[in-house]
Amino acid sequence: MFKKITTTAGFTMLEMMSVVLILGVIATMSVVGFRKAINHQRLVGESNNAAAAVRYIASEARVSKQRIRVMVDYDNNIIIGWIDTNNNNIPDTGETVINKFEPPEGVEVFSGFIGNRRFSGKHYFTFFEDGTASTQATIAIKAMRTEEYRTITVNPSSGWVEIHNDAPSSLKLSS
């Protein structure tokens, strides 16, 4: 008589597992890329904040017509600008702190080597009343997880603060 034709609809277990595996690989790759992007943006943001802090110190020197001392403390992870009334290179309790930058966890004021230049200890420079600086200063900001860094330079003749995505060529080893 009549033969009953049976059709099956759906997927086999192997097909379902293959799809889940492919989706898992794609999700893992996107999470890794997303974390790297977040860490990079954290570095960009904090290097912009550090540059803004230094720019603010320079502008305060111009506006207040006072010399402002800046200390980049690589070992303690801070940048501080203050009016050093007793000229001892230490921000004492009675002295006015103009600005202080302390990066959040995961980002640091870099201590170590870039090319042939070592960043360590304390580095001092002064912004004068006209906004110029006593010396060229280079500050490195590093993301801990991605091991990438950005540098901030202060031009001594103009007091101009500039951010570099990498080390300026003056810090790299010449080939």
N, C-alpha and C positions, 0 to 999 in steps of 0.2 A: 503494500500500500504506500502510504506516504512515509518518506524518510524525514525524520526531524533533523534539520541542520542546526547545529549549535555553533554559535560564534562567541568568542571570548573578547571582552573589551577590557582594557586596562593595560597595566605595565607589569612586567615580570619583576621579581625582587632584584635581580641583577641590574636591570635598567634603572630602578629606583636608587639603588646604592651608587651607581655610576653618577647619577645626577647630584646626589647628596655630596659625593666626594668632590665633584667639580665645583659645586657651590662653596664647599668648605675651603678649597684652595683659593678661589677668587676672594672670599671673605678674608682669609688670612693675609693675602697680599695687600688688600686694601687697608687693613688695620695697620700693617707695618708702614705702609706709605703715609697713612694718616698721622701716625705717631711721629714720623720723621718730619712731616710738614708742621705739626704743632710745635715740636722742639725748635725747628728752624724759625718759625714765627716768634717764638718766645725770645730767641736770640736777637732777632731783628728788633723786636719791641724794646728789649732791655738795653741794647746798644744805642737805640734812639733816645731812651731815657737818660743814659749816661751822657750822651752828647748834649742833650738838652740841659742837664745839670751843669756841665762845664760852660755851655753858652750862657746860661743864667749867671754864673759866677763872673764871666767876662763882662756881661752887660751891667752887673752891679758895680763892678770896678769903674766902668765908664760913668754911670749915673751918679754914684756916690763920690766920685773923684778921690777914691782911696785905693791903696795897694791891697790886693787880696791874694793871700798865699793859698796854694792848692797842693794837697798831698794825695798822691795815688799810692795807697798801701796795698801792694799786691798780696802780701802774706795774710792780711786781715780782711781783704775783700771789700775795701771801701775807697771812695773818692770823696774828699771833703775840702771845702773852700771856707776860709775864715780870715778875719782881720787879725793878723799876728802883731798885736801891739807891743809885745816885748821881744820880738824877733828871735824866738827860741825854736822855731819850726815845730812847735807842739801846740795843738789847739787846746789851750787851757780853759778852765771853767769860766773865767771872767771875760774871755774874748768872744766876739760875736761870730757865730757860725752862719755863713751865708747860705750854703747848701751842702747836703750830704747825700751821696748815692750809695746804697747798699743793694746789690742785686738779690733777687729772690733765689730760693733753692733751685738748683738745676742750671744756674748761670753764675759765672764767676768773673771777677776781674782777674784775668789770666796771669798766672805765675809760671814761668817756664821759658823755653826757647822758641823763637820764630826766626827761622833762618839762622843767622849768626848772632842775633841779639837776644840777650837774656832779660826777662822781665822778672824782677824779684825785689824784695825789700821795700823801701819807700823811695818814691821819686817826688821831688818838689819842683814847683815852678811858681812864678808870680804873674798875676795880671796887673798891669800898671793902670794909672788913672785914665790913660787914653785908650785902654782896651787891648794894647799889645801885650805880648807875653815875654817873659825873660829868656825862654829857650823853647825850642821845638819839643813838644811833648807827644808821645805816642802811648796810647792806652789800648790794651787788648781785652776784649770781652769774649768769653768762651762759653759755648753750650756744653755741659758736662756729658750728656748722653750721645750727642752726635759728633763730638770732638771737632766741631767747626768753630771758627772764631771770626770776629770782625774787629777792625782797629779804628781808633779815633785819633786823629792828629790835630794838634794845635799849631797853627802857623805863627811864629814869633813876631813877624813884622806887622801882621794885621790882627792877630788874635782870632782869626777865622778857625772855626772848628769843623772838621770834615770827617765823614764816616766812610770807611773802605770795606768792601765785602771780603777782602783778603788783606794780607799785609801789604803796605806800600812797598814799592820796588826798592826803596832805600834800606829796607830791613831784610830783604831776601838775599840769599847767597848769589853772587854774580856767577854766570856760567861761562 
